């Protein structure tokens, strides 16, 4: 009887794993693969070794931080590289705080959760926040790991392919691939249950242009912060009115 129970449980886990892999191979995987093709080509044009480019993808696992590292790599300053990547990827701290409770529930912190935090990306965050509540709590860690490891594997493969074909594809085409995840997130915002994500994108997009014109290089950071903050405050006000 116990053997039958264990076998059924194992098959159940395989089903959850396959569901995570299948979801990752859809639109999220296409978005990640396309953008990492562009990153691989960018790494090759900036003089990184192929092995270093792959390690950057698997180790940093955040496209803005990866691009910053590649851009600053020729400077040779490890201190500048470290702090630049640290500040760019600081945005993952609130993402991890918002996403990990969905994955692990209310249990106490374990070292394994550090792995969950590393596997987290904007793509996996957006995917889990939209589908996590549809999955039983006990299945979420298995689903999350299968989804994120599949996406990360695709990213590593795409980095290699992009690096190899860099000289055979126009530079502007490779650069265009880097914005694919942004388009994907805009699609998610458009399908959101409320208008607040769209408001955040519109405010942030307009603010980026204005701020970057007056403070070059700060448009994306300050504009994104402004758009998200104002949309959040607007949401709070609407909730209070609803009460």
C-alpha positions in Angstrom: 0.0 0.0 0.0 2.8 2.4 0.9 4.6 1.5 -2.3 1.5 2.4 -4.4 1.2 5.7 -2.5 4.8 6.6 -3.2 4.5 5.7 -6.9 1.3 7.8 -7.3 3.0 10.7 -5.5 6.1 10.4 -7.9 3.8 10.4 -10.9 2.0 13.4 -9.5 5.3 15.3 -9.2 6.2 14.4 -12.8 3.0 15.9 -13.9 3.7 19.2 -12.1 7.2 19.2 -13.5 6.0 18.7 -17.0 3.4 21.5 -16.6 6.2 23.9 -15.5 8.4 22.9 -18.4 5.5 23.2 -20.9 4.6 26.7 -19.6 8.3 27.8 -19.9 8.5 26.6 -23.5 5.7 28.9 -24.4 5.7 32.7 -24.7 8.0 33.2 -21.7 10.6 30.9 -23.2 10.4 32.6 -26.6 10.8 36.0 -24.9 13.9 34.9 -22.9 15.5 33.0 -25.8 15.1 36.0 -28.2 16.6 38.5 -25.7 19.5 36.3 -24.8 20.3 35.8 -28.4 20.9 39.6 -28.5 22.9 39.4 -25.2 25.2 36.7 -26.6 25.9 38.8 -29.7 26.5 41.9 -27.5 28.9 39.9 -25.3 30.9 38.8 -28.3 31.1 42.3 -29.7 32.4 43.6 -26.4 35.2 41.0 -26.2 33.9 38.6 -23.6 34.9 34.9 -23.9 32.0 32.6 -24.6 32.4 30.8 -21.2 32.3 34.2 -19.4 29.2 35.2 -21.3 27.4 32.0 -20.3 28.5 32.3 -16.7 27.2 35.9 -16.7 23.8 34.7 -17.9 23.6 31.8 -15.4 25.1 33.8 -12.5 23.5 37.2 -12.8 20.3 36.1 -14.5 19.0 39.6 -15.1 19.3 41.2 -18.5 19.8 44.8 -17.4 22.6 43.7 -15.0 24.1 41.6 -17.7 24.2 44.4 -20.2 25.7 46.8 -17.6 28.4 44.3 -16.9 29.2 43.8 -20.6 29.3 47.6 -21.2 31.7 48.1 -18.3 33.8 45.0 -18.9 36.3 46.9 -21.1 37.0 49.3 -18.3 38.7 46.5 -16.3 37.4 47.9 -12.9 36.0 45.1 -10.8 34.7 47.6 -8.2 32.7 49.5 -10.8 31.4 46.2 -12.2 30.3 44.9 -8.8 28.5 48.1 -7.7 26.9 48.8 -11.1 25.4 45.3 -11.3 24.4 45.4 -7.6 22.5 48.6 -8.0 20.8 47.6 -11.2 19.7 44.3 -9.8 18.5 45.8 -6.5 15.0 45.8 -8.0 14.9 42.0 -7.4 14.8 42.5 -3.6 11.1 43.6 -3.6 10.3 41.0 -6.4 11.7 38.2 -4.2 9.8 39.5 -1.2 6.6 39.5 -3.2 7.1 36.2 -5.0 8.7 33.8 -2.6 5.7 33.7 -0.2 3.6 32.6 -3.1 6.0 29.7 -3.8 7.0 28.5 -0.3 3.9 29.5 1.7 4.3 30.5 5.4 7.0 28.0 6.3 10.2 29.1 8.0 13.2 30.3 6.0 15.5 27.6 4.6 18.7 27.7 2.7 16.8 26.3 -0.3 14.9 29.5 -0.6 18.1 31.3 -1.6 18.1 29.1 -4.7 14.5 30.1 -5.3 15.6 33.8 -5.1 18.4 33.2 -7.6 16.1 31.5 -10.0 13.7 34.4 -9.9 13.6 36.7 -12.9 11.1 39.3 -14.1 9.7 36.7 -16.5 9.2 34.1 -13.7 7.9 36.8 -11.3 5.3 37.9 -13.8 4.3 34.3 -14.6 4.0 33.2 -11.0 2.0 36.2 -9.9 -0.6 35.5 -12.6 -0.8 31.7 -12.2 0.4 30.8 -8.6 -3.0 31.1 -7.0 -4.4 28.5 -9.6 -1.8 25.9 -8.3 -2.1 24.1 -5.0 0.4 25.4 -2.4 2.2 22.0 -2.1 2.8 21.9 -5.9 4.1 25.4 -6.3 7.8 24.8 -5.3 8.1 22.0 -7.8 6.3 24.0 -10.5 8.4 27.1 -9.8 11.7 25.2 -10.0 10.8 23.3 -13.2 9.6 26.5 -14.9 12.6 28.7 -13.9 15.3 26.1 -14.6 13.8 25.5 -18.0 13.8 29.2 -18.8 17.3 29.6 -17.4 18.5 26.6 -19.6 17.0 28.3 -22.6 18.8 31.5 -21.7 22.2 29.7 -21.5 21.6 28.0 -24.9 20.5 31.3 -26.5 23.6 33.1 -25.2 25.8 30.5 -26.9 23.9 30.7 -30.1 23.8 34.5 -30.1 27.6 34.5 -29.4 28.4 32.2 -32.3 26.2 33.9 -34.9 27.1 37.5 -33.8 29.2 38.2 -36.8 26.6 36.8 -39.3 23.6 38.9 -38.1 23.3 42.7 -38.4 24.1 44.5 -35.1 20.9 46.5 -35.0 18.9 43.3 -35.3 20.7 41.8 -32.3 20.1 45.0 -30.3 16.4 44.9 -31.1 16.1 41.4 -29.6 17.0 42.8 -26.2 13.6 44.6 -25.9 11.6 41.4 -26.4 11.0 40.9 -22.6 9.7 44.4 -22.3 7.2 43.7 -25.1 6.2 40.6 -23.2 5.6 42.5 -20.0 3.6 45.1 -21.8 1.4 42.3 -23.1 0.9 41.1 -19.6 0.0 44.6 -18.5 -2.6 44.9 -21.2 -4.2 41.6 -20.0 -4.2 42.7 -16.4 -7.5 42.6 -14.4 -7.2 46.4 -13.6 -5.9 49.4 -15.5 -3.2 50.2 -13.0 -0.4 48.3 -14.7 -1.2 50.1 -18.0 -1.3 53.4 -16.1 2.1 52.6 -14.6 3.5 51.9 -18.1 2.1 55.1 -19.6 3.2 57.4 -16.8 6.7 55.7 -16.6 7.1 55.8 -20.4 6.3 59.5 -20.5 8.5 60.3 -17.5 11.5 58.4 -19.0 11.5 60.6 -22.0 11.2 63.9 -20.0 13.7 62.9 -17.3 16.3 61.5 -19.7 16.2 64.7 -21.7 17.0 66.8 -18.6 19.1 64.2 -16.7 20.7 61.9 -19.3 21.2 58.3 -18.1 18.6 58.6 -15.2 15.4 58.4 -17.3 14.9 54.7 -17.0 15.5 54.5 -13.3 13.6 57.6 -12.2 10.9 57.2 -14.8 10.2 53.6 -13.8 10.1 54.5 -10.1 7.8 57.4 -10.8 5.4 55.4 -12.9 5.1 52.5 -10.5 4.9 54.7 -7.4 2.1 56.9 -8.8 0.1 53.9 -10.0 0.5 52.3 -6.6 -0.7 55.4 -4.8 -3.6 55.8 -7.3 -4.6 52.2 -6.5 -4.6 52.8 -2.8 -6.8 55.9 -3.2 -9.3 54.0 -5.3 -9.4 51.2 -2.7 -10.2 53.7 0.0 -12.9 55.2 -2.0 -14.3 51.8 -2.6 -14.5 51.2 1.1 
